[in-house]
Amino acid sequence: NGRLRVEKPPLVNWLHLAGFALCGRNETGARIGSALLTIGTCLLTWQIGCRLLGPSVGLLSGLVLATCVWTAVGGRAATPDAPLVFCTTLAFYLFVRGCGFRAGIPADGADGHTPAVSLRAAAAIGAACGAATLAKGPIGLVLPLASFLLFALFAAWHGHPRSLPSLWAGLRGIRPGMIVLAAVAVAAPWYVWVAIRTDGAWLRDFLLVHNVGRFAAPMEGHSGSLLYYPAVVAVGLFPWSIVLAAMLAHAAAILRSPGDERRGPLALVASWMLVWIGAFSCAGTKLPGYIWPAYPALAIATAVLLDDWAGGRAVFSWLHMPRGFRSPRATTDHAPDHAIGLVMRRLPQPLPGTGAVAEYAELGNFGMRVIMSYQIGRAHV
């Protein structure tokens, strides 16, 4: 409209142009890019879960992400969030693959091992982060890299021996320099070009106003306390957030168990969650979609709980199926209905969008039935 658009980089607009070319200048054309990338994010989450913790957890991870409320909401929005989440999740997957994680096989990042990736893997990770930078700015590189560094510190600290050289070796092992160089190679040409075309105005306003400014203080009335994002996760991860507290306790118990082979993989998942949610909890401006990149990790951690729970391997003795749901038929036929019904009855009436929430809850209901049927069938075999 003749105005300099300084809010976001161009990747989402490129997706819009591709969608318009494919479907015409209509709502479908504007949204199809986000929808396809969100499907890709669910598939990547499935693969990350498989590589880190096995095929059962991988299947549940993809299902949890695909059927939660925020995926249904954000996945059809013509915003930069879906491209950012896809690109950062791709970087997550490439890091997992580059470290050599295979379920049941010791890998870099397990206890006593320092994570390490090859130059080629680091370049691929950096390229994905560069694409994320074209989606929403520096956070597409800074926060994934911070997650990998935090995980490297965890692995080095719990390795042997504990020393500053081992910590430094752990940080160097993920090749942060190559990741940054590859990201710059992908993203810098457009940023340099737009800076030249606008005499630096776009770059100045984008970085100082819409990055530093948004982090330093609330903008456009979007503020919140440190409890803002826990509440967002409770809504956005619904219906799986019904077990959110149990998931966090279960993950913490595994991370405190040196003999558990899942400790290293789960530490990477926890690092990803902590960095994304922690960084935006400290920001002045808060919006629900800011922490969507953390949802793949939340889905994997939830899948670990569900897999252990259904298999009778839950860490806590109090974590068991309710008394009325212990038979296979009662479990598959009634448990999801009771859980979802309980939450829906507590929603205020009338509530705009309740019908849509109920529709998404039914997706979770179906997913829970699939999970429980699968686990019961596996137990019978």
Secondary structure as UniProt FT lines:
FT   HELIX           11..23
FT   HELIX           27..53
FT   HELIX           55..67
FT   HELIX           69..74
FT   TURN            75..76
FT   HELIX           81..98
FT   TURN            99..100
FT   TURN            103..104
FT   TURN            108..109
FT   TURN            111..112
FT   HELIX           119..136
FT   HELIX           139..157
FT   HELIX           164..173
FT   HELIX           176..197
FT   TURN            198..200
FT   HELIX           201..204
FT   HELIX           205..213
FT   HELIX           214..216
FT   TURN            220..221
FT   TURN            226..227
FT   HELIX           228..236
FT   TURN            237..239
FT   HELIX           240..243
FT   HELIX           244..255
FT   TURN            258..259
FT   TURN            261..262
FT   HELIX           263..281
FT   HELIX           288..294
FT   HELIX           295..310
FT   TURN            311..312
FT   TURN            317..318
FT   HELIX           323..325
FT   HELIX           328..345
FT   TURN            352..353
FT   HELIX           354..380
//
